[in-house]
Every structure is written in structure tokens, then in C-alpha cells.
Amino acid sequence: MSITTADAPESVDLDVLWQPIKIGTSVVLPHRVIQTAHDQSFGGADLILSDKAIRYWEDRARGGAALVITGAQTVHRSALGHVVGGSEGWRPEAREQYRKLANTVHPHGTKVFVQLGHWGAEDIGMAHLWNFRELWAPSDVPSLDAGEHPRPIEAEDIDELIAGYVATALNAKEAGIDGVEFHSGHGYLGMQFLSPLTNRRDDEYGGSTENRCRFALQVARAIREACGSEFPLGIRLSLAEAATGGIDLAEGERIVRVLSASGLYDYFNISGGAAGHEFIVPMTSELREQFVPFAELVKSIVDVPVFMAGRVTDIRRAAALVAEGRVDVVGMTRAHIADPEIVVKAKSGRVDEIRQCAGINQGCIGRVALGREMSCTQNPTVGRESEWGLGSLQPVETPRRVMIVGGGPAGLKAAEIAASRGHHVSLYEAGDELGGQLRLAAQLPSRSEWGVVIENLIRAIDRHGVEVHLGTTVTDELVREVAPDVLVAATGSEFATTGWSAASGDRAGIPGLENTSVLTPEQAIEAPSSVGRRVVIVDETGMYAPLGVAELLADRGHDVRIVSRRLVIGEKAAATLDLPYVYPRLAAKHVTLQPQSMIDRVRPNGAVAIKSLWDGEVTEVDVDTVIVMMGRKSVNGLYKSVKGETSLSVHRIGDSVAPRDVDAAIFEGERLGRAL
């Protein structure tokens, strides 16, 4: 799969983005920056587009997006979606919610399309307790993800499916929605018909490219007949599948030619891949704008606008892509999650104020993949728009002097929000740099974009005039000297080194750990000379960090082994889509992964005895250094010493409350900043 990795130009004229573009015969987008369809898991219990989702889209409209496209609205009873998935658009009850959506976003000058979707085999037939069902798909090809065998669609089923697409499109049109998009990408039903991997039929819907395109053409014709030629209809298309036996680039080109020749589609929204990690790529992938070559190819074929999304995170890069004629309309989807005001800020010359997406994938797809409502690591207002949305931050009537101790993500976010409301904020950091443990994360291979998060936070406190004191350890005496009205302890956490685990709570730690050199991840990252050649990383977290530290050390020439009691090392990074990128690199660098095991003890000679969880078999490896990643402990001495001060309002946030991930830290900073 071809990729584009160009950096954002230092200076670029954004005016090219603000040129209107016509979609079909009746709709004009005011400019070229949109937010494409994505699932937020904000659906209500009745599986109809929820008020919460509408409020989410409203903020993107208020922020200036030219077009928002809803997450896939399922078109038939056979596609209820996963527990987290979608909402049903074919039911009459959906119409009123579509009307509410249109009436909410239109006053802001934003257009709204409804995406028409069906999951096909990419579904779970028993997800909904009250409606167990078989899955429908072109052929009996189970999903590589869920693995459930579908029932091949029969002739009468196709008529029923097409009627569902039409019903959903009519619901949208009659509610005042501006257009619809047929989802034929990302491995879902439309793509399952197009792909030779998932379409194994021997009737008129299978075999040749033309036959595999038949379903997409029939759906489009039926929508045209029902809704009229002036109602815009686009198609979301994965141009290449990145799977052996699937749609390759040559076949993708043939499919586009067949669909384009029909004249049925008013735009092509180009993407790629069928698995999530291929089109919702994390920072670990180091991919950017990876579908630009696909969009360029489609532009050379079709005579209608070409949309494209895929890690376009910088508005200047979006402008460059349009100026170079590579795409017509740029989808900045996760970028709009991180900052719904991208367009407003860019148009008013405030590009540096944009909170740029870093591809973290923890708050967005990472939560959705786990069956949770979407949020955003950097922008905790996502999913909370009704309470924390645009315009909700109000100036305080009586500004207070707020002293924040700790320059990690929690402290930085609290400082930003409190200062933006008019408080006088001073931030104290014991180290020489702001960012806390994010600075460690940013030093790991392929994870430098954690630095983007730090930069976003620092720029924000600079804009709001936060007074920063680096290299300052805060004591009780200093607190009394500063005499703030409010003290916020955001002092973070530190890595534990005993090797104690609740999984073996009968022992104080790893026996014999004193027989070897023991380091924390921080020491291993920042003091390379302290790390011996043979390294064992003991992982209790199940998160990405042990994988990243292992890759860093392997790059430095160390012989690295990760030992973890987890079933899969880094299992919590599966939801963020990092594993398909980091695992091949670790294999190529000969990092040994030893899951379902624990360190039994360290021998007097320094050898590490590793015991299988299941049969108790012990193997020994010679090591020079053990890196312990078995938990952290809160640093909260300052909080405890001053919390009884009657003249002082004392709070603590982030890891100083309990060690957790960065999402919790930034959320608590936001919440406290709003509450002060």
C-alpha cells in the first residue's frame, strides 16, 4: 500500500481550502474540509440515532466543518451491528432524529449526509440478546475478526436489502438531510460483494468485476428512482483490500471504472483496507495520508469530486493536497474529534491554536472497540458535548490564585482550563521540562507523536498566560510563601521496583531481585549506559509500553525478552490497533515474547528463572538487566501534608490520585479546571 509521509509545509496559503465545491446538481459544500463517517457508539437503547450523537455533530458544525457524515446507519434488520455499532436507519422512527440532526447542523452552514451501511459478515449475530439472528453476506466466508459463518444471501434477500437502502435514503431525504453515502468499503457488505475474497458466488453477482459491482449499481439505481437525480448519492470505497485474494489496486481501478461509467454516484470517498488497523492507523504505524495515491488514481478516472480521509492531521497538509490537485475534499475525521474548531481556527489565522490529533487511538477507536462510548485522549469534551461542548466554558466571577504542582498532562490541562476561565494560574514542575511521563513515551520508536500532545498542552497554557516555574521542587514552605487560594497536586506517580504483583500476593516481590541490575523503564530509556546486553522486561501492565521499551533496546543492540503473565503481551494495545505494526518489527529485531509466564526468582548467579503459569515448568535465562514494569505508585506526599490547611482549597488529580493512563489524567485536569 503506497503512503505519503510529507511533512506540513512551514507556510501555505489556506485559501484553496475555502473554495466551494458542488456535489451532484443541488448541493454546494462551502469549502473542502469535512468529517467523514465514524462510529461513536452513542446509539440509544432503541438503536435509533441518539440525541447525544446529534449534539456531537452539532459541535463539529459549530466548529466550521463543511460536511459531516453520520456513522453507518444500518439499512436492514439483518444488520443490527455489534453491541457498540451503528443505529438503524430503515425504521420510520429514524426520520424524526434525522430531521433533528439536519435542523441542528444547518444553521451553522454545514451540510449533513447519512451513510447507508450493512455489516454483512463483519457482525456478531448474538450481540443483541433480544434478537439473535444469522448474518447475511454474499458468500459463506466468515469474518477474520469475529469468525462467525454467515448465511449466503439469496435472490429474494437482495430485493429486501435494496428496499432497506431505499427506505433509509428516503427517511434521510424527507427529514431534510442533504445527501446519502453508500458504504462499500472497510470490509462491510458493499465491499463483501465487490471483493473476490468474500464474494465466491457463481450467479450474476459473482465472478467478473462487472458482476461483483452489480449490487452496488442496483442499490444506486433504486435510490435514484426513489429520491430523484438531484438528491446527492456518494460511495465510500476501499480501493485496495490489503489481503491476499482480495481487491488489489488493479482490481480497485476496474471497479471504479465500472461504477463511474454508470453515472450513478455524485462523488467517490476513497479509503483502503478491510481491517481497522489499515484505515484507522495509529501513530505506531508511522503512516500519514496513506490513501492519497488511491485518491489520485480515482481522480484520473472519474469526473465527479473525490473525497479522501486517512491521517490528514494538519490543516496545512490538507491545503497542500487540494492545491496540488491530489484530492478535491479532505476528510479530517480524527482531527475533528481532537479539535472540532479546526476550520474556525484556521480561517481566523489561529492555526497554532489547533489541537492536533496524534493518532493515539485510545479514546476514539480504542474505546469503541471495547464496547464503550467514544471520547478523545486529548479532548475529554467528546461524548460530553451537552455539558462540556463548545461555548460551555464561562469566565469566573471572582478569579483566584491557583497553584498547580506537576507539569504532566493532568497539571497542564488543569492549568489551561483554569486560566482560560480567568484564574491566575502558576504551574510548578520539579524537572527541567514539561510533559511528565509523556516525554518518556515520546522517546520510544514510532511514538514521537506523544510530543504533539505535549506541544498542544504547552501552547495552550502559553496562550492563557500561565506562569511556569521549572526546576522547582514544591515544599510546604513554598506553598505558604506563595499563599495561593487553591493548590492542585498533579505530582504523578513513579515506577515500582519490588516486583510485587497481586497475582502472587503471598510474596513481597520477586525473590532474588537483588542479585541482578534492576531498572525502571525511565532509567532504561534515559540512561542507555546503565542497561546490560541481555535484558528481561517483566510486564504486568498488558499495555504498549513494554513493547516500545523492548523495541528501543533492540534498536540499541540489546538482546531483549519480555515476560508477562498476560495471555498476549501488549493485549491492551489490540484495541488501539498498534499490534499489527509493532509485532512484525519486534519479530524482525528478534525480541523474544514469553507470555503466560512469570519470574519465579532470580538465582544468586543472576540467572532469571521463568515459570509457566500452566504447568509450572521453569526455564532459566542469563541476564544482565531486569526492567520491572509491574505497576506504579502515586507521589502524593505534598497533598497529604497540606490537605488539612483550613485556609487553602486543596485538590489532587491524575496519577497522584491513582496511577492510570493519560486519558484519565487529562480528563481530571479538564474537570477540575471547570469546577474551580
C-alpha positions in Angstrom: 0.0 0.0 0.0 1.5 3.3 -1.1 1.9 6.0 1.5 2.6 9.7 1.7 4.8 11.0 4.5 5.3 14.6 3.6 5.6 17.0 6.5 3.4 20.0 6.8 4.8 23.0 4.9 6.1 25.8 7.0 3.9 28.3 5.2 1.0 27.5 2.9 -1.9 29.5 1.6 -5.1 28.0 3.1 -7.4 29.9 0.7 -7.6 26.9 -1.6 -9.4 25.1 1.1 -12.1 27.7 1.4 -13.3 27.3 -2.2 -16.9 25.9 -2.5 -17.5 22.7 -4.4 -20.6 21.3 -6.0 -21.8 17.8 -5.1 -24.3 16.5 -7.7 -26.7 19.0 -9.1 -28.1 20.5 -5.9 -25.6 20.7 -3.0 -22.7 23.1 -2.7 -20.2 22.5 0.1 -18.9 25.8 1.4 -15.3 24.6 1.5 -13.2 21.4 1.3 -12.7 20.2 4.9 -15.2 17.6 6.2 -15.6 15.0 8.9 -16.3 11.6 7.4 -18.4 8.8 8.9 -17.3 7.0 12.1 -19.0 5.2 14.9 -19.2 6.9 18.3 -21.3 4.2 20.0 -23.6 6.9 21.1 -26.7 5.0 20.0 -29.7 4.7 22.3 -31.2 1.6 23.6 -33.7 1.6 20.7 -30.9 1.7 18.1 -32.0 5.0 16.6 -29.7 7.9 16.1 -29.4 9.4 19.5 -29.6 13.0 20.8 -26.1 12.5 22.1 -24.8 11.8 18.6 -26.7 14.8 17.3 -25.1 17.0 19.9 -21.7 15.6 18.9 -22.2 16.5 15.3 -23.5 20.0 16.3 -20.1 20.9 17.8 -18.4 19.8 14.5 -20.8 22.0 12.6 -20.3 25.0 15.0 -16.5 24.5 14.5 -16.9 25.0 10.8 -16.9 21.6 9.1 -18.3 21.9 5.5 -19.9 18.5 5.8 -20.5 15.9 8.4 -21.4 12.3 7.5 -23.1 10.2 10.1 -21.7 6.9 11.2 -23.2 4.0 9.2 -27.0 3.8 9.6 -27.9 0.2 9.1 -30.5 -0.5 6.4 -32.0 -3.8 7.3 -33.0 -5.9 10.3 -30.2 -8.4 9.4 -27.5 -5.8 10.3 -28.1 -4.7 13.9 -24.4 -4.3 14.4 -22.2 -5.1 17.3 -23.1 -4.2 20.8 -21.4 -0.9 20.0 -22.4 -0.5 16.4 -24.5 2.0 14.5 -28.1 2.8 14.5 -31.0 1.6 12.3 -31.9 4.0 9.6 -34.6 2.0 7.8 -37.1 2.2 10.5 -39.7 5.1 10.3 -38.7 6.2 13.8 -35.3 7.3 12.4 -36.8 10.1 10.4 -37.5 12.4 13.3 -34.0 12.1 14.5 -32.6 12.8 11.1 -34.8 15.9 11.0 -33.5 17.0 14.3 -29.9 16.4 13.1 -30.5 18.5 9.9 -32.1 21.3 11.9 -29.2 21.3 14.3 -26.3 21.5 11.9 -27.8 23.6 9.1 -27.9 26.9 11.0 -24.1 26.7 11.1 -23.7 26.5 7.3 -22.8 22.8 7.5 -24.2 20.1 5.2 -25.0 16.6 6.5 -25.1 13.3 4.7 -26.3 9.9 6.1 -24.1 6.9 5.5 -26.0 3.8 4.4 -24.4 0.7 5.9 -24.8 -3.0 6.4 -22.1 -5.0 8.3 -22.6 -8.3 6.4 -20.3 -10.9 7.9 -18.4 -8.3 10.0 -21.0 -8.6 12.7 -22.0 -10.6 15.7 -25.3 -12.4 15.3 -25.8 -12.9 19.0 -24.8 -9.5 20.2 -28.3 -8.3 20.9 -30.0 -10.5 23.5 -33.5 -9.8 22.2 -32.7 -10.5 18.6 -30.3 -13.5 17.9 -30.0 -13.8 14.2 -27.9 -15.3 11.4 -25.6 -13.0 9.5 -26.2 -12.2 5.8 -23.3 -12.0 3.4 -22.6 -12.7 -0.3 -20.9 -16.0 0.5 -20.2 -18.3 3.4 -16.9 -16.5 4.2 -16.5 -15.8 7.9 -15.1 -12.6 9.2 -11.4 -12.8 10.0 -12.2 -10.8 13.1 -15.4 -12.2 14.6 -15.1 -15.6 12.8 -18.9 -16.2 12.5 -20.2 -18.0 9.5 -22.8 -16.0 7.6 -25.7 -17.3 5.5 -25.2 -16.6 1.8 -27.7 -14.0 0.6 -30.4 -15.4 -1.7 -32.2 -13.8 -4.6 -35.2 -12.7 -2.6 -32.9 -11.3 0.1 -31.3 -8.9 -2.4 -34.6 -7.3 -3.1 -35.3 -6.9 0.6 -31.8 -5.4 1.2 -32.2 -2.9 -1.7 -35.6 -1.9 -0.2 -33.8 -1.2 3.1 -31.3 1.0 1.4 -34.1 2.9 -0.3 -36.1 3.2 2.9 -33.1 4.7 4.8 -32.3 7.1 2.0 -36.0 8.2 1.8 -36.0 8.7 5.6 -33.0 11.0 5.2 -34.3 12.9 2.3 -37.7 13.5 3.8 -36.1 14.7 7.0 -34.1 17.4 5.3 -30.7 15.6 5.2 -28.6 16.8 2.3 -27.5 13.5 0.8 -26.5 9.9 1.4 -23.4 7.8 1.1 -23.4 4.1 0.2 -20.8 2.3 2.4 -18.8 -0.1 0.2 -15.5 -0.1 2.0 -13.7 -1.4 5.1 -14.9 -5.0 4.7 -18.6 -4.4 5.2 -21.4 -5.7 3.0 -21.0 -3.5 0.0 -17.3 -4.3 -0.1 -18.0 -8.0 0.5 -19.9 -8.0 -2.8 -17.0 -6.3 -4.6 -14.2 -8.4 -3.2 -13.2 -11.7 -4.9 -12.1 -12.8 -1.4 -15.5 -12.6 0.2 -17.7 -12.9 -2.9 -17.5 -16.6 -4.0 -20.8 -16.6 -5.8 -21.4 -18.3 -9.2 -24.5 -16.4 -10.1 -24.9 -12.9 -11.7 -23.5 -11.3 -8.6 -20.2 -13.1 -8.6 -17.2 -13.8 -10.8 -16.3 -10.9 -13.1 -15.7 -7.4 -11.9 -18.9 -6.3 -13.6 -20.9 -9.0 -11.8 -19.4 -8.1 -8.4 -20.4 -4.5 -9.0 -24.0 -5.4 -9.8 -25.2 -5.0 -6.2 -23.7 -1.5 -5.8 -25.3 -0.4 -9.1 -28.7 -1.9 -8.3 -28.7 -0.1 -4.9 -27.7 3.2 -6.5 -30.4 2.9 -9.3 -33.1 2.1 -6.7 -32.1 5.2 -4.6 -32.1 7.4 -7.7 -35.5 6.2 -8.7 -36.9 6.8 -5.2 -35.1 10.0 -4.3 -34.6 11.7 -7.6 -31.5 12.6 -9.5 -31.0 15.9 -7.5 -30.5 14.1 -4.2 -26.8 13.6 -3.8 -25.5 10.0 -3.6 -21.9 9.1 -3.0 -19.9 5.9 -2.4 -17.3 5.1 0.3 -14.9 2.8 -1.4 -11.8 0.8 -0.3 -9.7 0.9 -3.4 -7.4 -1.9 -2.3 -8.0 -4.5 0.4 -4.5 -5.4 1.6 -5.5 -9.0 1.8 -4.3 -12.0 -0.3 -7.0 -12.9 -2.8 -8.9 -9.6 -2.2 -9.2 -6.4 -4.1 -5.7 -5.3 -5.3 -5.0 -1.9 -6.8 -5.6 -3.1 -10.4 -9.0 -4.6 -9.4 -9.8 -1.5 -7.5 -9.3 0.5 -10.6 -11.5 -1.8 -12.6 -14.3 -1.4 -10.0 -14.0 2.4 -10.1 -14.3 2.4 -13.9 -17.4 0.2 -13.8 -19.1 2.3 -11.1 -18.1 5.6 -12.7 -19.3 4.6 -16.1 -22.8 4.2 -14.6 -23.0 7.9 -13.8 -25.0 7.0 -10.6 -22.6 8.3 -8.0 -22.0 12.1 -7.3 -18.7 11.6 -5.5 -16.2 8.9 -4.6 -15.0 8.8 -1.0 -11.7 6.9 -1.2 -10.2 4.8 1.6 -8.5 1.4 1.8 -8.2 -1.8 3.6 -10.8 -4.0 5.4 -9.2 -4.4 8.8 -9.4 -1.4 11.2 -5.7 -1.0 11.6 -5.4 -0.4 7.8 -7.7 2.7 7.8 -7.7 3.9 11.4 -3.9 3.8 11.5 -2.3 4.6 14.9 0.8 6.7 15.5 2.7 3.4 15.8 2.2 2.8 12.0 4.1 6.0 11.2 1.7 6.3 8.2 0.2 9.6 7.1 -2.1 10.4 4.3 -1.7 6.8 3.1 -4.6 6.8 0.7 -3.6 9.9 -1.3 -2.2 7.8 -4.2 -5.5 6.0 -4.3 -7.4 9.3 -4.5 -5.1 10.5 -7.3 -5.8 7.3 -9.3 -9.5 7.7 -8.8 -9.4 11.4 -9.8 -7.7 10.3 -13.1 -10.8 8.1 -13.8 -13.9 9.9 -12.6 -15.4 13.3 -13.4 -17.0 13.9 -10.0 -15.4 15.1 -6.8 -13.1 12.8 -4.9 -13.1 12.8 -1.1 -10.3 11.1 0.9 -9.6 10.5 4.6 -6.7 8.8 6.3 -4.5 10.5 8.9 -4.6 14.0 7.5 -4.0 15.8 10.8 -2.6 19.2 9.8 -4.8 21.8 8.0 -1.7 22.9 6.1 -1.2 19.5 4.6 -4.9 19.4 3.7 -4.4 22.7 1.8 -1.4 21.3 0.0 -3.2 18.2 -1.1 -6.0 20.2 -2.6 -3.7 22.8 -4.1 -1.7 20.0 -5.8 -4.9 18.6 -7.3 -4.5 15.3 -5.5 -7.9 15.3 -3.8 -10.9 17.6 -4.0 -12.3 17.3 -0.5 -10.3 16.3 2.6 -11.7 14.2 5.4 -10.1 15.2 8.7 -12.0 12.8 10.9 -10.0 12.0 14.0 -8.6 15.6 13.7 -12.1 16.9 14.2 -12.6 14.6 17.2 -9.5 16.1 18.8 -10.5 19.7 17.9 -13.9 20.4 16.4 -12.9 24.0 15.7 -10.2 23.2 13.1 -11.9 25.2 10.4 -12.9 28.2 12.6 -9.4 28.5 13.9 -7.7 28.1 10.5 -10.0 30.6 8.9 -9.3 33.2 11.6 -5.5 32.8 11.3 -5.2 30.7 14.5 -3.6 27.6 13.1 -1.2 27.3 16.0 -4.2 27.0 18.4 -5.5 23.8 16.7 -5.2 20.8 19.0 -3.6 18.4 16.5 -4.5 14.7 16.6 -1.6 12.4 17.4 -3.1 9.1 16.3 -3.2 7.8 19.9 -6.4 5.8 19.3 -7.1 5.3 23.0 -10.1 7.5 23.4 -11.7 7.0 20.0 -11.5 3.6 18.3 -9.8 2.1 21.3 -12.9 2.7 23.4 -15.4 1.8 20.6 -13.6 -1.5 20.0 -14.1 -2.3 23.7 -17.8 -1.6 23.5 -17.5 1.8 25.2 -18.7 5.2 24.1 -16.1 7.2 22.2 -14.1 10.0 23.7 -10.7 11.5 23.0 -7.5 11.3 24.9 -6.7 15.0 24.3 -10.2 16.3 24.2 -12.3 15.0 27.0 -15.3 17.1 25.9 -16.0 14.4 23.3 -19.2 12.5 24.3 -19.9 15.2 26.9 -20.9 17.9 24.5 -24.2 18.5 26.2 -22.3 19.5 29.4 -18.9 20.5 28.2 -19.4 21.3 24.5 -18.3 24.5 22.6 -19.3 27.6 24.5 -19.7 25.9 27.8 -16.5 27.4 29.4 -17.6 30.5 31.2 -15.4 33.2 32.8 -15.3 33.1 36.6 -16.8 36.0 38.6 -14.0 36.0 41.1 -10.6 35.0 39.9 -8.5 33.0 42.3 -4.8 32.3 42.6 -4.3 28.7 41.6 -1.0 26.9 42.3 -0.6 23.7 40.3 2.2 21.4 41.2 3.3 19.0 38.5 3.8 19.7 34.8 2.5 16.4 33.4 -0.7 16.1 31.3 -3.1 16.4 34.3 -1.4 19.6 35.6 -1.1 21.1 32.2 -4.8 20.5 31.3 -6.0 21.9 34.7 -3.8 25.0 34.1 -5.2 25.5 30.6 -8.8 25.3 31.6 -8.5 27.3 34.9 -6.5 30.1 33.2 -8.9 30.2 30.2 -11.7 31.0 32.7 -9.8 33.9 34.2 -8.0 32.4 37.2 -4.4 33.5 37.9 -2.5 30.2 37.5 1.1 29.3 38.3 2.5 25.9 37.4 5.5 24.4 39.2 7.5 21.5 37.8 10.4 19.8 39.6 12.1 18.8 36.3 13.6 20.9 33.5 10.8 20.2 31.0 7.0 19.9 31.0 5.2 16.8 29.8 5.7 14.3 32.6 5.8 10.7 31.6 4.6 11.6 28.1 8.2 12.7 27.4 9.3 9.1 28.1 6.6 7.7 25.8 7.7 10.1 23.0 11.2 8.7 23.1 10.0 5.2 22.1 10.3 4.1 18.4 7.3 5.2 16.3 5.8 7.1 19.3 7.3 10.5 18.8 3.8 12.0 18.3 3.3 11.9 22.0 5.4 15.0 21.7 2.5 16.6 19.7 0.3 16.1 22.8 2.8 17.9 24.9 3.2 20.7 22.4 -0.6 21.1 22.2 -0.8 21.4 26.0 2.1 23.8 26.3 0.9 26.1 23.6 -2.5 26.3 25.4 -1.1 27.4 28.7 1.2 29.9 27.0 -1.9 31.4 25.3 -3.7 31.8 28.6 -0.8 33.3 30.4 0.0 30.6 32.9 3.1 31.4 34.9 5.6 28.4 34.7 8.3 27.6 37.2 10.7 24.8 36.0 13.2 23.0 38.2 11.3 23.9 41.3 10.5 21.3 44.0 7.5 22.5 45.9 7.6 22.2 49.7 5.1 23.1 52.4 7.2 26.2 53.0 6.9 27.3 49.3 3.2 26.8 49.4 3.0 29.0 52.4 5.2 31.6 50.7 3.2 31.7 47.5 -0.1 31.7 49.5 -2.4 30.6 46.8 -6.2 30.3 47.2 -6.2 26.9 45.5 -3.5 24.2 45.5 -3.7 21.4 42.9 -1.4 18.4 43.4 -0.7 16.8 40.0 2.5 15.2 41.2 2.1 12.0 39.2 3.5 8.6 40.0 6.7 6.6 39.9 7.6 3.1 38.8 7.6 0.4 41.5 10.7 -1.8 41.5 9.9 -4.6 44.1 8.3 -6.9 41.6 5.2 -7.4 43.8 2.1 -8.5 42.0 -1.4 -9.2 43.2 -1.2 -12.4 41.1 1.4 -13.7 43.6 0.4 -11.7 46.6 1.9 -14.1 49.0 5.4 -12.8 48.4 6.8 -9.3 48.9 8.3 -9.2 45.4 10.4 -11.3 43.0 12.8 -13.4 45.2 16.4 -12.7 44.5 15.9 -9.5 42.6 18.8 -8.0 44.4 21.1 -10.5 42.5 20.8 -8.5 39.3 20.7 -5.0 38.0 17.2 -3.7 38.3 16.0 -0.6 36.4 12.7 1.2 35.8 11.6 1.9 32.3 12.5 5.6 32.8 16.1 4.7 33.7 16.4 2.3 30.8 15.2 5.0 28.4 17.1 7.9 29.7 20.4 6.2 30.8 21.4 3.8 28.0 24.8 3.0 29.5 23.0 1.5 32.6 21.4 -1.3 30.6 23.3 -4.5 30.1 23.4 -6.5 26.9 20.9 -9.2 27.9 17.6 -7.7 29.2 14.4 -9.2 30.6 11.4 -6.9 30.8 8.9 -8.1 33.4 5.4 -6.9 32.3 2.4 -6.7 34.5 0.6 -4.0 32.5 -0.6 -5.6 29.3 -0.1 -2.3 27.7 2.0 -0.9 24.8 4.9 0.4 26.9 6.8 -2.9 27.4 6.7 -3.4 23.6 8.0 0.1 23.0 10.8 -0.2 25.5 11.8 -3.6 24.1 11.9 -2.2 20.6 14.0 0.8 21.8 16.5 -1.5 23.5 16.6 -3.9 20.5 17.4 -0.9 18.3 20.3 -0.1 20.6 21.7 -3.6 20.2 20.4 -5.4 23.3 19.1 -9.0 23.5 15.6 -8.5 24.8 13.0 -10.8 26.2 9.5 -9.8 27.6 8.0 -12.0 30.2 4.3 -11.5 31.2 1.6 -13.4 32.9 -0.8 -12.0 30.3 -2.3 -14.2 27.6 -0.9 -11.8 25.0 1.9 -9.4 25.6 0.5 -5.9 24.9 -3.1 -7.2 24.8 -4.5 -3.8 25.8 -2.9 -2.3 22.7 -5.1 -4.6 20.5 -8.0 -2.2 20.7 -5.8 0.8 19.7 -4.7 -1.1 16.6 -1.0 -0.9 17.4 -0.1 -4.7 17.5 -0.2 -5.3 13.7 2.5 -2.7 13.4 4.8 -3.3 16.4 4.7 -7.1 16.4 6.3 -7.5 13.0 9.0 -5.1 14.0 9.8 -6.9 17.2 10.0 -10.2 15.3 12.4 -8.7 12.8 14.5 -7.4 15.7 14.5 -10.8 17.4 12.7 -9.7 20.6 11.5 -12.8 22.5 8.0 -12.7 23.7 7.1 -15.1 26.6 3.5 -14.6 27.7 1.6 -16.7 30.2 4.7 -16.9 32.4 6.1 -15.2 35.4 9.5 -14.6 37.0 9.8 -17.2 39.7 13.1 -15.9 41.1 16.5 -14.5 40.3 19.3 -17.0 41.1 22.4 -15.9 43.1 24.4 -16.0 39.8 21.9 -13.5 38.3 20.1 -16.1 36.1 16.3 -15.5 35.9 14.1 -18.5 36.5 10.9 -18.2 34.4 7.9 -20.3 35.3 5.0 -21.2 33.0 1.6 -20.3 34.6 0.0 -23.6 33.5 2.4 -26.5 34.1 4.9 -24.8 36.4 7.8 -25.7 34.1 10.8 -23.5 34.8 13.4 -22.3 32.3 16.4 -20.2 33.1 18.0 -17.4 31.1 21.1 -15.5 31.8 20.5 -11.8 32.0 22.4 -8.6 32.8 19.5 -6.3 33.5 15.9 -6.7 34.6 13.5 -3.9 33.8 10.4 -4.0 36.1 7.1 -2.8 34.6 4.9 -4.1 37.4 3.0 -1.1 38.5 3.5 2.5 39.7 2.8 4.2 43.0 1.3 7.7 43.5 3.5 10.6 44.5 1.2 12.4 46.9 3.4 13.5 49.9 2.7 17.2 49.2 -1.1 16.6 49.0 -1.1 14.7 52.3 0.9 17.3 54.1 -1.2 20.3 53.1 -4.7 18.9 52.7 -5.6 19.9 56.3 -4.8 23.6 55.7 -8.0 25.4 56.6 -7.1 28.5 54.5 -6.4 26.5 51.4 -8.6 24.7 48.9 -6.6 21.5 48.1 -7.2 19.1 45.2 -5.3 16.3 43.5 -5.7 14.9 40.0 -4.1 12.3 37.7 -1.6 9.7 38.9 -1.3 11.4 42.2 -4.8 10.1 42.9 -4.1 6.6 41.5 -1.8 5.6 38.6 -3.8 5.3 35.4 -3.5 6.2 31.7 -3.2 9.7 30.2 -6.9 9.8 29.3 -7.8 9.8 33.0 -5.2 12.5 33.7 -6.3 14.9 31.1 -10.0 14.3 31.9 -9.4 15.1 35.6 -7.5 18.2 34.6 -10.4 19.4 32.5 -13.0 18.6 35.1 -11.1 20.4 37.9 -10.4 23.4 35.7 -14.1 23.7 35.0 -15.0 23.3 38.7 -12.7 25.9 40.2 
